[in-house]
């Protein structure tokens, strides 16, 4: 990666948005896990 590819403004925006992106990602993972756990089936299959 070459130097100067990202500006300071890019990094500031990234740092500002990162917590929101992380929360959204974790929320989606929780929904997926909840669906897996709610499905009928063997506990060992869910684990």
Rosetta silent file (secondary structure, phi, psi, omega in degrees, C-alpha in Angstrom):
SEQUENCE: XXXXXXXXXXXXXXXXXXXXXXXXXXXXXXXXXXXXXXXXXXXXXXX
SCORE:     score description
SCORE:     0.000 S_00000001
   1 L     0.000  132.387 -178.391    0.000    0.000    0.000 S_00000001
   2 L   -83.902  152.858  178.011    1.467    3.335   -0.919 S_00000001
   3 L   -68.967  151.286  177.538    1.726    6.212    1.495 S_00000001
   4 L    80.346    8.976 -179.631   -0.795    8.992    1.170 S_00000001
   5 L   -68.592  -34.272 -179.767   -3.554    6.706   -0.042 S_00000001
   6 L  -117.445  140.321  179.340   -5.851    7.896    2.742 S_00000001
   7 L   -89.142  168.076  176.327   -6.211   11.450    3.953 S_00000001
   8 H   -60.132  -37.247  178.254   -6.508   12.606    7.548 S_00000001
   9 H   -63.320  -37.028  177.419  -10.187   13.324    6.838 S_00000001
  10 H   -61.474  -45.900 -178.861  -10.627    9.701    5.736 S_00000001
  11 H   -66.414  -37.552  178.179   -9.168    8.447    9.017 S_00000001
  12 H   -64.205  -42.595  177.967  -11.303   10.821   11.071 S_00000001
  13 H   -64.725  -42.735  178.442  -14.437    9.611    9.293 S_00000001
  14 H   -58.841  -48.508  179.841  -13.361    5.989    9.750 S_00000001
  15 H   -63.306  -33.544  178.732  -12.796    6.487   13.491 S_00000001
  16 H   -70.432  -41.092 -175.031  -16.165    8.212   13.796 S_00000001
  17 H   -82.999  -24.681 -173.459  -18.072    5.478   11.938 S_00000001
  18 H   -54.081  -48.244  179.894  -16.282    2.427   13.346 S_00000001
  19 H   -58.994  -38.465  178.292  -18.257    2.105   16.620 S_00000001
  20 H   -65.080  -43.469  179.000  -21.556    2.272   14.706 S_00000001
  21 H   -63.124  -40.960  179.085  -20.367   -0.359   12.236 S_00000001
  22 H   -63.759  -43.629  179.001  -19.226   -2.621   15.063 S_00000001
  23 H   -62.156  -44.171  179.205  -22.572   -2.327   16.842 S_00000001
  24 H   -62.428  -42.721  179.564  -24.485   -3.098   13.661 S_00000001
  25 H   -63.390  -46.294  179.537  -22.275   -6.107   12.940 S_00000001
  26 H   -64.778  -35.839  176.538  -22.651   -7.484   16.467 S_00000001
  27 H   -62.044  -41.218  178.008  -26.410   -6.947   16.288 S_00000001
  28 H   -66.765  -39.754  177.116  -26.581   -9.004   13.112 S_00000001
  29 H   -61.620  -42.098  179.506  -24.490  -11.764   14.680 S_00000001
  30 H   -61.450  -41.115  177.685  -26.815  -11.888   17.678 S_00000001
  31 H   -61.617  -42.537  178.867  -29.820  -12.256   15.357 S_00000001
  32 H   -63.755  -45.187  179.802  -28.095  -15.139   13.558 S_00000001
  33 H   -62.933  -42.241  179.751  -27.183  -16.864   16.827 S_00000001
  34 H   -61.763  -40.774  178.687  -30.698  -16.444   18.180 S_00000001
  35 H   -65.207  -39.913  178.764  -32.157  -18.020   15.023 S_00000001
  36 H   -64.602  -45.590 -177.978  -29.759  -20.952   15.289 S_00000001
  37 H   -69.081  -28.971 -178.863  -30.578  -21.502   18.957 S_00000001
  38 H   -79.084  -19.838 -179.768  -34.328  -21.200   18.366 S_00000001
  39 L   -64.629  150.031  174.684  -34.316  -23.864   15.651 S_00000001
  40 L   -75.656  150.013  179.208  -35.469  -27.323   16.533 S_00000001
  41 L   145.333 -179.642 -178.319  -32.761  -29.925   16.555 S_00000001
  42 L   -73.395  142.591  178.180  -30.092  -31.491   18.623 S_00000001
  43 H   -60.997  -36.352 -179.117  -28.171  -29.314   21.037 S_00000001
  44 H   -66.678  -28.850  176.725  -24.915  -30.775   19.732 S_00000001
  45 H   -71.151  -34.918 -179.497  -25.793  -29.579   16.218 S_00000001
  46 H   -74.519  -30.216 -177.590  -26.339  -26.053   17.503 S_00000001
  47 L   -73.804    0.000    0.000  -23.091  -26.038   19.439 S_00000001
